[in-house]
């Protein structure tokens, strides 16, 4: 006898309920969230300060015509490098050559007149002691002789001026460097009032000038006072394309006055600017540094100093300052306020707030909350990070499982808790500065509010 239809439906529903509920009872509860940590240790840090600077050529000359004449020839390639003494322009020479010949003739005439005056003076002096001699004749001859001598000197000076003007018809390079385009073409009349014909800027070496706040300059001088002063620092450049320049420079000048408008002091460094490729005939020489370009100037100490350092991305910030997450011996997270020292874009130097040997959360910061228990493990090394001498070891603290995975599946939560966790995680992620950020930008990066995180953790 078949059971009623209602019994069959009840049995099927009971079987379906058993199938769907049994795996739920068999699921194991998830453990504490996994985070990556590093141990605070003494690290070799190269003290670096960055400023915005401008490249300046050591020599900059504007070529100007010094006589009025027609331009006959231009003897250089625009944009090429010229050497000191190279002939660049040739002006019309004929009128100036004629002027030289005219003054040479004037000198010859003045020389002849002076010779005749000398003879007349000698004759008058020889007749002075005879009845035919007169004192007035001697006086007149002496005055005439001196006048002719003066006329000769004037003619010689006029000849020298004519020769100088003739030499001005050939415009030569006063310094070596790269020459600009010509402003006036062949066939035009040029004069001292025509303005620059072209500009030559020297190429190697170059200056880099950068303003430094007077307070920062005082700190730099104090920092390197026992290491040789400002002459003991190394100047490095980062080009506009963010590439690091291969040459290093030295500071050779400090402005003796402070700007009254910006409260800064101008510093200047001298740095080499060699050619990137061998020079070829007729081809412009390419160099990395260009006159007038903006660069980022890094002032670094010669010898690194030992300081407690942690990865920059582990430092978060809020309105109260900088802080990190520390994992204690009981594997519970603690929020710790820190004071940063002279840091780099990759390493944050801790001036106060941490002790050597403590564990700081680096990976999985979004899963860390003050007071919760975590599963610490070694942090993953940053991608493409340059090795740092004496860097702190990434080994976990004693008692932490060395084989613990870097991440672990988060425990299942109701939908409302999941949305709260996601929003808090995004805030924490935005608080970690990137490794490529500048020190100032990294230090001031905004992070999640510690009070908000604490309340979220308590709610969970």
C-alpha positions as CSV (number, residue, x, y, z in Angstrom):
1,X,0.0,0.0,0.0
2,X,1.6,3.3,-1.1
3,X,1.8,6.1,1.6
4,X,-0.3,9.1,1.1
5,X,1.1,12.0,-1.1
6,X,1.5,14.3,2.0
7,X,3.7,11.7,3.6
8,X,5.9,11.4,0.6
9,X,6.4,15.2,0.4
10,X,7.3,15.4,4.1
11,X,9.9,12.6,3.7
12,X,11.5,14.4,0.7
13,X,11.6,17.7,2.5
14,X,13.2,16.0,5.6
15,X,15.9,14.4,3.4
16,X,16.7,17.7,1.7
17,X,17.0,19.5,5.0
18,X,19.5,16.8,6.3
19,X,21.6,17.1,3.1
20,X,21.9,20.9,3.4
21,X,22.5,21.1,7.2
22,X,25.0,18.3,7.8
23,X,27.9,20.0,5.9
24,X,27.3,23.2,7.9
25,X,27.7,21.3,11.2
26,X,30.9,19.7,9.8
27,X,32.6,23.0,8.8
28,X,35.5,24.0,11.1
29,X,35.6,27.5,12.5
30,X,38.3,29.8,10.9
31,X,41.4,30.8,13.0
32,X,42.8,34.3,13.6
33,X,43.7,36.4,10.6
34,X,47.2,36.1,9.3
35,X,49.5,39.2,9.0
36,X,53.1,39.7,7.8
37,X,55.4,41.2,10.4
38,X,59.0,42.4,10.6
39,X,61.3,42.8,13.6
40,X,62.5,46.3,14.5
41,X,66.3,46.3,14.3
42,X,69.2,48.7,13.8
43,X,69.5,49.5,10.1
44,X,72.2,51.3,8.1
45,X,70.4,54.4,6.8
46,X,71.9,57.0,4.4
47,X,70.5,60.4,5.6
48,X,68.9,62.1,2.6
49,X,67.2,65.4,2.1
50,X,65.4,66.3,-1.1
51,X,64.9,69.7,-2.7
52,X,63.7,71.1,-6.0
53,X,66.5,72.7,-8.0
54,X,67.3,74.1,-11.4
55,X,70.2,73.4,-13.7
56,X,72.3,76.4,-14.7
57,X,75.2,76.6,-17.1
58,X,78.5,77.9,-15.6
59,X,79.1,80.2,-18.6
60,X,76.3,81.9,-20.6
61,X,77.3,84.4,-23.3
62,X,75.1,86.4,-25.7
63,X,76.9,87.2,-28.9
64,X,76.5,90.8,-30.0
65,X,77.9,92.8,-32.9
66,X,80.3,95.5,-31.7
67,X,80.4,97.4,-35.0
68,X,77.8,98.4,-37.6
69,X,78.1,96.3,-40.8
70,X,76.5,93.9,-43.1
71,X,76.6,90.2,-42.1
72,X,78.6,88.3,-44.8
73,X,78.8,84.7,-43.4
74,X,77.5,82.4,-40.6
75,X,80.1,79.7,-40.0
76,X,78.4,77.4,-37.4
77,X,75.6,74.8,-37.3
78,X,72.8,75.9,-35.1
79,X,72.4,73.7,-32.0
80,X,76.0,72.3,-32.2
81,X,78.8,72.6,-29.7
82,X,81.5,75.1,-30.5
83,X,85.0,75.6,-29.0
84,X,86.5,78.7,-27.6
85,X,88.1,80.8,-30.4
86,X,85.9,79.3,-33.2
87,X,84.9,81.8,-35.9
88,X,81.1,82.1,-35.9
89,X,80.2,85.2,-37.9
90,X,82.1,87.3,-40.5
91,X,80.9,90.8,-41.2
92,X,81.7,93.1,-44.1
93,X,85.4,93.9,-43.9
94,X,86.2,96.3,-46.8
95,X,85.2,99.6,-45.1
96,X,87.2,98.7,-42.0
97,X,90.3,97.7,-44.0
98,X,90.1,101.1,-45.7
99,X,89.9,102.8,-42.4
100,X,93.0,101.0,-41.2
101,X,95.0,102.1,-44.3
102,X,93.8,105.6,-43.8
103,X,95.0,105.7,-40.2
104,X,98.3,104.1,-41.3
105,X,98.8,107.0,-43.7
106,X,98.0,109.5,-40.9
107,X,100.6,107.8,-38.7
108,X,103.2,108.0,-41.5
109,X,102.4,111.7,-42.1
110,X,102.7,112.5,-38.3
111,X,106.0,110.7,-38.1
112,X,107.4,112.8,-41.0
113,X,106.2,116.0,-39.4
114,X,107.8,115.0,-36.1
115,X,111.1,114.2,-37.8
116,X,111.2,117.7,-39.4
117,X,110.3,119.3,-36.1
118,X,113.2,117.5,-34.4
119,X,115.6,118.8,-37.1
120,X,114.4,122.4,-36.8
121,X,114.7,122.2,-33.0
122,X,118.3,120.9,-33.2
123,X,119.3,123.7,-35.7
124,X,117.8,126.4,-33.5
125,X,119.6,125.2,-30.5
126,X,123.0,125.0,-32.4
127,X,122.6,128.7,-33.5
128,X,121.6,129.9,-30.0
129,X,125.2,130.7,-29.0
130,X,126.0,132.6,-32.2
131,X,125.0,136.1,-33.3
132,X,122.4,134.6,-35.7
133,X,120.7,132.6,-32.9
134,X,117.6,133.8,-31.0
135,X,115.9,132.4,-27.9
136,X,112.4,132.9,-29.5
137,X,113.3,130.6,-32.4
138,X,114.4,127.9,-30.0
139,X,111.2,128.2,-28.0
140,X,109.0,128.0,-31.2
141,X,110.9,125.0,-32.4
142,X,110.5,123.2,-29.1
143,X,106.7,123.8,-29.0
144,X,106.4,122.6,-32.7
145,X,108.4,119.5,-31.9
146,X,106.2,118.6,-29.0
147,X,103.0,119.3,-30.9
148,X,104.1,117.0,-33.7
149,X,104.9,114.3,-31.2
150,X,101.4,114.6,-29.8
151,X,99.9,114.4,-33.3
152,X,101.8,111.2,-33.9
153,X,100.5,109.6,-30.7
154,X,96.9,110.6,-31.8
155,X,97.4,109.1,-35.2
156,X,98.7,105.9,-33.7
157,X,95.7,105.7,-31.4
158,X,93.3,106.2,-34.3
159,X,95.1,103.4,-36.1
160,X,94.7,101.1,-33.1
161,X,90.9,101.8,-33.0
162,X,90.6,101.1,-36.7
163,X,92.4,97.8,-36.3
164,X,90.1,96.9,-33.3
165,X,87.1,97.6,-35.4
166,X,88.4,95.5,-38.2
167,X,88.9,92.6,-35.8
168,X,85.3,93.0,-34.6
169,X,84.1,92.0,-38.1
170,X,85.1,88.4,-37.1
171,X,82.9,87.3,-34.2
172,X,84.5,84.3,-32.4
173,X,83.3,82.1,-29.5
174,X,84.5,83.5,-26.2
175,X,83.7,80.2,-24.4
176,X,83.1,76.6,-25.3
177,X,79.5,75.3,-25.2
178,X,76.4,74.7,-27.2
179,X,75.2,77.6,-29.5
180,X,71.6,78.5,-30.1
181,X,69.9,79.3,-33.4
182,X,70.9,82.6,-35.0
183,X,68.6,85.5,-34.5
184,X,69.8,87.5,-37.5
185,X,70.4,86.0,-40.9
186,X,73.1,86.7,-43.5
187,X,72.7,89.9,-45.5
188,X,71.2,92.0,-42.7
189,X,72.9,95.0,-41.1
190,X,73.9,94.3,-37.5
191,X,75.0,96.8,-34.9
192,X,75.4,96.9,-31.1
193,X,71.7,97.9,-30.8
194,X,70.6,94.8,-32.8
195,X,70.5,92.6,-29.8
196,X,72.0,89.1,-29.4
197,X,72.9,87.3,-32.5
198,X,73.1,83.9,-30.7
199,X,73.7,82.5,-27.2
200,X,76.4,80.1,-26.1
201,X,75.9,78.1,-22.9
202,X,78.6,75.9,-21.5
203,X,77.9,72.2,-21.1
204,X,80.4,70.5,-18.8
205,X,80.3,70.9,-15.9
206,X,77.0,72.4,-14.8
207,X,75.6,74.1,-11.8
208,X,72.5,73.0,-9.9
209,X,71.0,75.7,-7.6
210,X,68.3,74.9,-5.1
211,X,66.7,76.9,-2.3
212,X,66.8,75.5,1.3
213,X,64.7,76.8,4.2
214,X,66.9,78.5,6.7
215,X,65.8,76.1,9.5
216,X,66.5,73.1,7.3
217,X,70.0,74.5,6.4
218,X,70.7,74.9,10.1
219,X,69.7,71.3,10.7
220,X,71.9,70.1,7.8
221,X,74.9,72.1,9.0
222,X,74.5,70.7,12.5
223,X,74.1,67.1,11.2
224,X,77.3,67.2,9.2
225,X,79.3,69.5,11.4
226,X,81.5,66.7,12.7
227,X,81.8,65.0,9.3
228,X,83.4,67.8,7.3
229,X,80.6,70.3,7.0
230,X,78.5,70.8,3.9
231,X,81.4,69.9,1.6
232,X,81.2,66.3,3.0
233,X,77.8,65.7,1.5
234,X,77.1,64.1,-1.9
235,X,74.6,65.7,-4.2
236,X,72.6,63.4,-6.5
237,X,69.9,64.3,-9.0
238,X,66.6,62.8,-10.2
239,X,65.8,64.0,-13.7
240,X,62.3,65.1,-14.9
241,X,61.6,61.6,-16.2
242,X,62.2,60.3,-12.6
243,X,65.5,58.6,-13.7
244,X,68.4,58.9,-11.3
245,X,71.4,60.8,-12.8
246,X,74.6,58.8,-12.9
247,X,77.0,61.6,-11.8
248,X,77.4,63.0,-8.3
249,X,78.2,66.6,-7.3
250,X,79.5,68.7,-4.5
251,X,78.2,71.9,-2.9
252,X,80.6,74.7,-3.8
253,X,78.6,77.8,-2.8
254,X,76.1,79.0,-0.1
255,X,74.3,82.3,-0.5
256,X,75.5,84.6,2.3
257,X,72.0,86.1,2.8
258,X,68.5,84.8,3.5
259,X,65.7,85.7,1.2
260,X,63.4,88.1,2.9
261,X,60.4,86.9,0.9
262,X,60.8,83.1,1.2
263,X,63.1,82.7,4.2
264,X,65.4,80.4,2.2
265,X,69.1,80.2,1.4
266,X,70.3,79.4,-2.1
267,X,72.8,76.5,-2.3
268,X,74.7,75.6,-5.4
269,X,76.4,72.4,-6.4
270,X,78.8,71.6,-9.3
271,X,78.2,68.4,-11.2
272,X,79.7,66.8,-14.3
273,X,77.6,66.6,-17.5
274,X,79.5,64.3,-19.9
275,X,78.3,63.4,-23.4
276,X,75.9,60.5,-23.6
277,X,77.4,59.3,-26.9
278,X,80.6,60.0,-28.8
279,X,80.4,63.1,-30.9
280,X,80.0,62.7,-34.7
281,X,80.8,65.2,-37.3
282,X,77.9,67.6,-37.9
283,X,75.7,66.0,-35.3
284,X,74.6,67.7,-32.0
285,X,76.2,66.3,-28.8
286,X,73.5,64.9,-26.5
287,X,73.9,65.4,-22.7
288,X,71.6,64.5,-19.8
289,X,71.5,68.0,-18.1
290,X,70.0,71.0,-19.9
291,X,70.4,74.5,-18.9
292,X,67.2,75.7,-17.1
293,X,65.7,72.3,-16.4
294,X,64.1,71.5,-13.1
295,X,65.5,68.5,-11.2
296,X,65.1,66.9,-7.7
297,X,68.2,67.3,-5.7
298,X,69.1,64.7,-3.0
299,X,71.6,65.8,-0.4
300,X,73.1,62.6,1.1
301,X,75.7,61.9,3.8
302,X,78.8,60.1,2.7
303,X,78.7,57.4,5.5
304,X,75.4,55.7,6.6
305,X,74.3,55.9,10.2
306,X,72.7,53.2,12.3
307,X,69.1,53.7,13.3
308,X,65.9,51.7,14.0
309,X,64.1,51.3,10.7
310,X,60.9,49.6,9.5
311,X,59.3,49.5,6.0
312,X,57.7,52.8,5.1
313,X,54.4,51.1,4.1
314,X,53.9,49.9,7.7
315,X,53.5,53.5,9.0
316,X,50.0,55.0,9.0
317,X,48.8,58.5,9.8
318,X,45.8,60.2,11.1
319,X,45.0,63.6,12.7
320,X,47.0,62.7,15.8
321,X,50.2,61.7,14.0
322,X,51.9,58.6,12.8
323,X,51.3,55.1,14.2
324,X,52.0,51.4,13.6
325,X,50.5,48.1,14.6
326,X,52.6,46.0,17.0
327,X,52.1,42.3,17.6
328,X,52.8,41.4,21.3
329,X,54.0,38.1,22.7
330,X,50.3,37.1,23.2
331,X,49.8,37.6,19.4
332,X,47.4,40.5,20.1
333,X,47.6,43.7,18.1
334,X,48.5,47.0,19.7
335,X,48.3,50.5,18.2
336,X,51.6,52.3,18.9
337,X,52.2,56.0,18.3
338,X,55.7,56.7,16.8
339,X,57.9,59.6,15.9
340,X,59.7,59.5,12.6
341,X,63.3,60.6,12.0
342,X,65.3,61.2,8.8
343,X,63.7,58.6,6.6
344,X,63.9,57.4,3.0
345,X,61.1,56.6,0.5
346,X,61.5,52.9,1.4
347,X,62.6,52.8,5.0
348,X,61.0,54.8,7.9
349,X,63.5,55.7,10.7
350,X,61.9,55.5,14.1
351,X,63.0,58.2,16.5
352,X,60.7,57.1,19.4
353,X,57.8,54.8,20.1
354,X,59.3,51.4,19.3
355,X,61.9,49.2,20.9
356,X,64.4,47.0,19.2
357,X,63.0,43.4,18.7
358,X,59.3,44.3,18.6
359,X,57.2,43.0,15.7
360,X,55.5,45.5,13.4
361,X,52.7,44.6,11.0
362,X,53.6,45.2,7.3
363,X,51.4,42.9,5.3
364,X,47.7,42.5,5.9
365,X,47.3,45.8,7.8
366,X,43.7,45.9,6.8
367,X,43.1,42.8,8.8
368,X,44.7,44.2,11.9
369,X,42.7,45.8,14.7
370,X,43.8,46.9,18.1
371,X,43.1,44.2,20.7
372,X,42.4,41.3,18.3
373,X,44.5,38.1,18.1
374,X,46.4,37.5,14.8
375,X,48.6,34.8,13.3
376,X,51.9,36.6,12.6
377,X,54.2,35.4,9.8
378,X,57.2,36.7,7.9
379,X,56.4,39.7,5.7
380,X,56.9,39.4,1.9
381,X,59.8,41.5,0.6
382,X,58.9,44.6,-1.4
383,X,59.0,44.0,-5.2
384,X,62.1,45.5,-6.9
385,X,63.3,47.0,-3.7
386,X,67.1,47.8,-3.6
387,X,69.0,46.0,-0.9
388,X,69.7,48.0,2.2
389,X,72.9,47.4,4.1
390,X,72.2,46.0,7.5
391,X,68.5,45.9,6.9
392,X,66.3,44.5,9.6
393,X,65.5,40.8,9.4
394,X,62.0,39.8,8.4
395,X,62.0,36.8,10.6
396,X,59.0,36.5,12.9
397,X,59.3,36.7,16.6
398,X,60.1,33.7,18.7
399,X,57.1,31.5,19.2
400,X,55.5,32.7,16.0
401,X,54.9,29.8,13.5
402,X,57.6,30.1,10.8
403,X,55.4,28.2,8.3
404,X,52.3,30.3,8.8
405,X,50.9,31.5,5.5
406,X,51.0,35.2,4.6
407,X,47.2,35.2,4.3
408,X,44.4,33.1,5.6
409,X,40.7,32.8,4.6
410,X,38.6,35.3,6.6
411,X,35.9,33.7,8.8
412,X,32.4,33.8,7.4
413,X,30.3,36.7,8.7
414,X,26.8,38.0,8.2
415,X,26.3,40.3,5.3
416,X,26.2,43.4,7.5
417,X,29.6,42.6,9.2
418,X,31.1,41.8,5.8
419,X,30.3,45.3,4.5
420,X,31.7,47.0,7.6
421,X,34.9,45.0,7.3
422,X,35.3,45.9,3.6
423,X,34.9,49.6,4.2
424,X,37.4,49.5,7.0
425,X,39.9,47.5,4.9
426,X,39.8,50.1,2.2
427,X,40.5,52.9,4.6
428,X,43.5,51.0,6.0
429,X,44.8,50.3,2.6
430,X,44.7,54.0,1.6
431,X,46.6,54.9,4.8
432,X,49.7,52.9,3.7
433,X,52.1,55.1,1.7
434,X,53.6,53.7,-1.4
435,X,57.3,52.9,-1.6
436,X,57.8,55.5,-4.4
437,X,56.3,58.4,-2.5
438,X,58.5,61.2,-1.3
439,X,59.4,61.3,2.4
440,X,57.2,64.2,3.1
441,X,54.3,62.7,1.2
442,X,54.8,59.3,2.8
443,X,54.9,60.8,6.3
444,X,51.7,62.8,5.8
445,X,49.7,60.1,4.1
446,X,46.3,59.8,5.6
447,X,45.3,56.5,7.3
448,X,42.3,55.1,9.1
449,X,41.3,56.5,12.4
450,X,42.5,54.4,15.3
451,X,39.3,55.1,17.2
452,X,37.2,54.0,14.3
453,X,39.2,50.8,14.0
454,X,38.9,50.1,17.6
455,X,35.1,50.6,17.6
456,X,34.8,48.4,14.5
457,X,36.8,45.6,16.1
458,X,34.7,45.8,19.2
459,X,31.6,45.6,17.2
460,X,32.8,42.5,15.5
